[in-house]
Amino acid sequence: MASITGLDIQEMVKHWLQTPMNSYHGSNYGCDPKALLQNPQSIGVADAFLKKLKKDLPVLAILPANSVNLYSVPNGVDRLDIFIEVAGTALQIQGNS
């Protein structure tokens, strides 16, 4: 019996990040990274983004609490690089410029 490794989970998250929302017929699987931009932090957009990730990838439920995080790093004067961290490995969210 094969088991799911941390690398498998990272690949699943990479796939989710690269899949536009609603691109599978009959499913809203995927993400919309531009929804994270131009919103006040207080409205909970990041929490909703992570909630959708966990809904689309139920395998993330086996990870301990705080194993999936979203954070940004300033890059220059007018840019933020947004990362999602899964089990200690950070993946940059593309398309957020």
N, C-alpha and C positions, 0 to 999 in steps of 0.2 A: 504494500500500500504506500503510495507516494504521499509525502507531507508538503505542506506549503511553507516555504522558507521566507526569510526577510527579503531576499532578492526578488522572489515571486511577488510579494506584496508591493515592493517598490515599482516593479514593472507594471503592475495593475494600476497603480496611481499615475505613473507616466502615461499610460494609455488613456486614462480618464482625463488627464490634463490636456492631451492632444486631441480629444474628441469634442467637437462642438456640440452644444446642447441640442437635443431633438434631432440628431443626425441618424439615429436608428429608427426606422419606421415603427410607430406605435410606442415609443419609449422616450422619456426625457433624459436619458442617460447622457452624461457629459457635463462639461463645465463652461461657464462664461466668465473668463478672467477679467474682462472689461467692466463687469458689474462691480468689481472691487474698487474701481477708480472713481474719483470725484464724488465721494460720499463721506459724510462725517463719520468718525469712528463710533460715535455713540448710537448709531442706528442698528448695529449688529450685523452688518453685511458679511464680515469675516466669519462670524459664528454660523450664519446661514450657509455660507460657502462650505464650511467643514461639515455641517449637518447633511448637506446634499451629498458630499463625498462619501460620508458614512452610510447614507441611504443607498447610494449607487453601488458601493463596495462593502457589503455586509461582513466580509472577512475582517474588516478593520475592528469589528466588535471584540475580537479575541485579544487585541492589543491592550496593554494596561492603560489606565487613564493618563492623559497628557502625553501620549505617544504620537499624536497627530497634532501639529501646531502650524500656524500660519503667521509669518512675520515679514516685515519689510526692512530694507537697508537703503538709506539714502545713497544716491549715486549722482554726484554733481549737484548743481543748483536746483534743477527742476525735474528730477527723475527719482523714482523709487523702484528698486528691484524687489519683487515679491517672491517669497519662497514658501514652500510647504515642506515641513519636516515630518518624516514618517520613520518612526523607530530609530531616531538618531541620524538619519541621512536627509540632507536638505536637497530639494529639487526646485529649481527656479521655474516659476510660472512664466511661460512665454506668451507674448502677445499683450503684455501689460504696459507697453510704452505709449 
